[in-house]
Amino acid sequence: MAHLHRLGAETEIQHVRMPGDGAVLAQAAAAHWASGGEDAPTRLVVAGGDGTFNDVINGLAGALMPVAFLPLGTANVLAYELHLPKDPAALARIILDGTARLAHTGRVNGRLFILMAGIGIDAEVCERIDRRSKAVFRKGAYVKVTIDRWFAYFPRRYRIVVDGVVHYAASAVVTNAGHYAGPFLIAPDASLDTPELHVCLYLTPGRMSVIRYGLGMITGRLSGMADYKVVSGRTITIQADDGLKSALGGVEADPVQADGDVVTHLPAEISLADEQVMLVRR
């Protein structure tokens, strides 16, 4: 904030106190921006994590108000995707003077996402993560829940149809971006600038496969694994063929995460969305 003010920016802070607030605030900001009044904002800055940004784009619902990202979350995948610096002064310059360019989004069961939608063990982790623990322990909270889910692992299989072609996998991530869980690349050819989704298929079930895939991701060798593949498409449907069932909130279906938060349950219809985001970059 100090650097923004030194650069001559006038700012107004509005607090996101609970899920859904970001969407409401973004909708109001976009309406104010569209009015074109003298006191109308010129840019919306999302100070938070990927989940907060997800809330905001659902509030914008295609409104092309320029949006910048100030990464204060846990994984901050979007920050890696945009190659944002960690230096506050450099971030302030990008927020104020960066170029706003259109970015594509995806949609899962009606909800927009900017980065990814996932099923399998990563969605189970997102389903069980405690917001308070995440705020205190940051990535450590994810590590703990991931270990818990590893011990509770139950083999499952999903039927995934990508543009009419059927695939089966133990877990999958439909991504609009190359990065995952922070700096790790899982879909090197994916880009927010390309009107195409990439479906990352983890083909082999089992606890040891979970470890193997994780090590492959961390070491940058995931793409070379014989039982991991990435296919591209625009329309994807996912059904649990023989999966672990979740009883969260009385809903008996496998969870689906979008941008790090569970937003729906299977079956899932995922597609490239018509709505785009005017995203501020370097």
N, C-alpha and C positions, 0 to 999 in steps of 0.2 A: 504494500500500500504506500509506503514511504517513497519508493522508487517511482511509482505511478504518479504520485503527487509532484515529485521533482520534475517529471516530464510534462507537467501541465494538465494532467487528467483530473477531472472531477468525478468522484465515485460515490456510490450509495450502496451500502451493504444490506442485504436481506437474508435472514437466517433460515436454513433448512433444518427443521427440528425433528422431522419424522418422514418416513417414506411417503411420497406423493406430494410433499411440499414443493419440491423442485419443479414439478410439472405445472402446478398452480402459479408459481412465481414466474416461470418462463412464459406461460400463456399471457399473463398480464404485461410482462416486459415487451413481448412481441407486439401486442396491441398498442402499447405506448409508442414503440419504435415506429410502427406503421402510421401512426397519426401524424408524424412529421412536425410536431410542435417544437417550439424553441427549447423546451426543457426535455425533449424526448431523448432517450439514451441512444448512443450510436453503436455500442457493442455490449454483449452480455458475457460476463466472465463467470465460469463455473468453477468455484473453488471447492474441490472435494475429490471423490474417487470416481471410478468408472460407473458405479451404480448411480451416483448422483447425476452424472452426465446423461445416463440412460433416462432418468426421470425427466430431465430437461428437454431432451429431443422429443419425448412423447408429449410434453406440454407444447412445444413449438409446432408439432404436427405438420411439418413442411414449411412453416413460415421461415423466410430466408434472412432473418436477422443474423448478423455476424456473431459467432459464438467462439470465445476463446476458452482454453482449459488451463486452470492453475492446479497442478496435481498435488493434492493433499491426502489422497487415499492410501490404500494398502498396496495394491499391485500397480496401479497407474499404467495399465497397458496402453491406453491412448497416448500417454506422454511418450512412451517408447516408439509408438507408431508414428508420431509426429516429430520425433527426434528433438524433443524439448530439452533445453538445458536445465540444470538444477540451480544455477546462479540466479538469485532474485532480480538483480538489475537486468540481466539478459531476458528473463521471463517478462518483466515489465515492458521492455522495448517490443517484444513480440506481441504482447497483448494489445499494446497501443498502436503499433505501426506495422504489424504483420499483415500479410496478404490473406484476404478471405476468399477461399475457393470452395466450390461445391464438393461435397463428399457423399457417397452413396450410403444407404442404410439397408438393413434387412428387416423382415417382419416375421415374428413367430406367434401363431395363434392370435393375431391382431395387434401384438405389441411390437413397437419398433426397437431395434438394437443397432448400435453403431459398430460394435466389435464382433460379437459372436453369440451363438446359442449352443449349449452343450447338453448332452445326456450321458448317463453312466456315473462313474465314481466322482467326477468333478461336480456334477449337479447334486449328488448326494452330500458332498462336502458343503456346497453353498446352502443346501437345505438345512443343515444342522449347525452352521456357524452362528455363534452368538455375537450380536452387534457390539455388546459391551466388551467381550473378550477381544474382538477384532480391534476395537479402539485402543485397548490397553496393550495387547501383546502383538499387534500388527500381524506380520507374516507368521509369527510363532503360533497364532491361533489356528491358521490354516494347516500348519504342520501337525498340530495335535489332532485336529479333526480328521485329517487325511490318514493318520496312523490308526485312529479309531475305526474309520471306514475300511481300512485295509484288513484289519482283524475280523471285521464283520462282513467281509466280501462274500458275495454270492454270485456264481457265474450267471451271466445273462446274455441274451442275444437280441439284437434289434434289426428289424427289417427297414431298410432305408432306401427310398426310391428317389433317384436324382435324375430329373428330366426324363422320366420313364424307364430308367435303367435300375434294376434291383440289386442292392448290395446287402450283405449281412455283416454285422460288426458287434464287438463286445462293448464298444463305447464310441462316441463320435462327437466332433465339434464342427459345427457349421460356422465358418468364419468369414468375416468381411475384411479382416486384417491379418497381417503376417504373424504378429506377436501373440504370446499367451503367457499368463501368470507373470507378467513383467517383461524381462528382456529376452525371453526364449522364443525362437522362431519355430513355428509348426507348419506354416504355409508360406514358403518364401515367395511365391508368385502372387499372393493375395495383396490387394491394395484398396484403400478407401476410394481411390480415383477410378477404379475399374468396375463397370456394371456387371459384376459376376461374383457369386458366392463360391467358396471353396469348402468341400466337405472332407474333413480329416477323419479317416476310418482306422480305428484300432481293432484289428481283426481277431486277435487271440485273447480269450478270457483267461482268468487266473491271477492269483496273488503275485506270482513271480513275473507275470507279464506286466502287471502294474508297475513293479519296480523297474523292470527292463525298459519300459516306455519312458518312465520318469528319468532314468539315467541317460537314455538316448536324447531326451529333450535338453537336459542340462548340459550334456557334452556336445550338442550340435550334431548328433548322429542319427536323430530320429528319422529323417527323410531317407536314409539309406537302409532302413530295416525292411526285410522282405514282407513282414506281416503288418506293415503300416503303409497306407496309400492315401493320396489326396486326389479327389475328383472335383471338377468344377461344374456349376450349373446355376440355374435361376429358380427352379421350383423343386422343393424337397419335402417329402413326407416321411415321418418316422413313427413306427409302431413297435411296441414291446413284443418280441416274438416269444421270448422265454425269460423275462426279466424279473429282477427283485422288485417287489411292490412296496410302495411307501404308504403309510397310513396317516401322514401329516394332515392335521385338520380334518380327518375323516375322508380324505380324498385318496382312493385306492388306485394310484397310477404313478408311474415313474416321474420324478421331477425333471423339469427343463429349466436350465439357468440361462439368463441373457445378461451379458455384461457383468457377471458376478453375482447376480441375485436370482433366486427362483421366481419365475414369473408365470409359469403355467405347468401343466402336467400332460403326459402323453395321452392320446396321440397328438402329434404336432404337425402343423403345416407351416413350412418355412419358405419364404420367397424373397427375392430382391424387391425392395419397396419402391413405390413411386416417389415417396417423400425423400428429399435430400436435405443436407445440413450445410449451411454456409460457415465453414470451419476456418478459423484463423490459424495460419501457419507461419513459419519463418519467412 
